[in-house]
Amino acid sequence: MNTRLLGRAALLLLAVLTTIAVWRLRPQPQPTPEAPARSDYSLRDFELLALNESGHEAFTVTGPWLERAPDDASLSLREPRFAFPAESGGRWQAESRRAWVSAKADEVRLIDEVLFLGPEQPSGRIRFATTRLDVFPDADRAHAEGAVTVSQADSILRGIDLRADLATQRYQLTRIEGRYAPPRP
């Protein structure tokens, strides 16, 4: 047999084996990361009236941005302004930098720079200021686990772990320090 032909066959075999080796040793492509879930919809400059399961108003909210999550139907809001109906008439008003609302509108989480104002009263409006406040409209209650400042007229209380009954406008704090001023005549 011809040595040239044998040399060419060996070179061809070596080229094929080298190609297979390079193909197997090449870096494997990284799996593409899963894209974050997109919202079902988003609204700009919106006003929303949310109803509870019995068909009564749970709250009204306005703001510059609202997004609905597709997985659990919850809402994320930016710079919202809420109005919760009070049993005694009037409205509790709230604002914050961000908020989250459950799919059934039975829980509202106000997040960052929260201001929560009670309905008008002869003794003045009660005001809660905190970093996070969870409101449960159907149960007429609210709570905050962090630091809270409660003020009404000239009285100021500071504490933690706020528990508020919105129907009776009674609230409870722990580790309180404050200044109480009796009502002016």
N, C-alpha and C positions, 0 to 999 in steps of 0.2 A: 504494500500500500504506500501511497505517496506521503512523504513526511510533511509536505506543504499542506496537503488536504487534512491530515491529522492535526497539524498546528492550527489551521483555520477552525476546525471543529472544536478544538479545545478553547480557543479564544471566544468562539460563539457561546459555548457552554458557560465559560467564565463570565461573559457579559450578561447572560440571562440570570445566572445565580446572583451576581452583584445587583442587578435591577430588583430582583425579588427581595434581597436583603435590605436594600435601601428603602423599598416600599414598606416593608414590615417595621423598620426602625424609625420611620418618619414620625414626627410629633403628632399625637392625636389631637384633633380639634377639640377645644373645650366646649362643653354643652352650653348653649346660650341660656343665660339666666331667664327665669320666668318673668315675663312683664308684669308690673303691678296691675292689680285689677282696676279696670276703668269704672268710672261711676256710671250708673244707669242714666242719670241726667244731672245737669247743673243749671242753676238759675242765677242770674245777675239782677241786682236791684229788685228784690222780690218782697212780697207780703204774703204770708201764709197763715191761714186760720186752721188750726188743728183741732179735730174733734176726738173725744174719747170714745170708748166702746158703746156707751149709751147714747151717743149722738150729741152730747153737750160740748160746749167749748172747753178744751183743755188749756189752750193758750193761743195767742196771736204773736207772730214774730215777723220782723222786717229786718232787712240787712242787705249788704252788697253782694254776698255770695253764699250759695247753698249747693251741696252736693249730696247725692243719694248713693249709698254703697250697695252694689248688686248682691253681695253675699247675705247680708242680714237686713237690708232695707232701712238701715239707720241713716240719719242725716248728720252731716258735718257742716257747720256754719262759721262764717267769719264776721266779726264785729256785729253780732246780732243784738236786737233790742226786743225783749219779750214783754208781754203783758199777760198776766195770769188773773183770771177773774177771782174776786174775793167773795166769800159767802155773805159778808155784811154789806156788799155793794162796793163799788170802786174797783181798783185793780192794783195788784202787786206789779211793779215794773222792775225789769232787770236788764243789765247790759254787761257785756264782757268782750274780750278780744276774740274768743273762740267758744264754740259750744258743740255738744253732741246731743242728739235726740234719738231715743229708741224708736223702733218701727211702729209701736203702738201708741207713741206720744205719752207714755205713762212715766217716763224718766227723762229729765233734762239735766245735762251736766254743763254748768257754766265754768269756763276755764280762763284764767289770766285776767287780772284787774276787774274783778267782779264787783258790781254795785247793784244792790237789791233794795228797792224802796217799797215800803208798805203803803196802803191806801191812806188818803187824807183823813186826819183825825183832829179833834179840837186841841189835843195835846201835842200835835205835830206828827210828821211822818217818821216812822221808824226806818232806820237805814242800816244795812249790813254791808260791810266792805271786807273782802277776802280774796284769796287767789283761786279757790275752787269751791263751788257750791252745787250740791245735787238737789234738784227740786223734783218732787213727786206730785204732779198736779191733781191726780185722782184722789190721793190720800191727804191732800192739803198739808203737806209737810215738806221741810227742807233740812238739810244738814251739811255741815262742813267740818272736816277733821282738823284742818290747820288753824292758823291764827285768824281771828275775826275781830273786827271793830264794830260795835253796835252803838249807834247814836240816835238820840231822839231829843229834840229841843236842845237844851244845854247839857244834857247828860251824855257821858261817853263811857262805855265799857269795853275793855279789851280782854279777850280770853281765847280758849281753844275749844274744839269739839262742840260746835253749835248744833243744837237740836231745836227746830222751830216748828210750832203748830200754827200754820197760816190761818186756819179758821178762827182760832181764838186769839191770835196775835201774841201768843206766849212763847217764850224762848228760854233755853237753858244753855249755860256755858260752864266750862270748868276752868280752874286757875284764872280767876277774874281779878282784874285791877281796874279801877275806874273812878269816875267822878259823877256823883249824882247831884243834880240841881232840881229842887222842887219846882213845880209849875209856877209860872209867873202869874200874878193876880190880874 
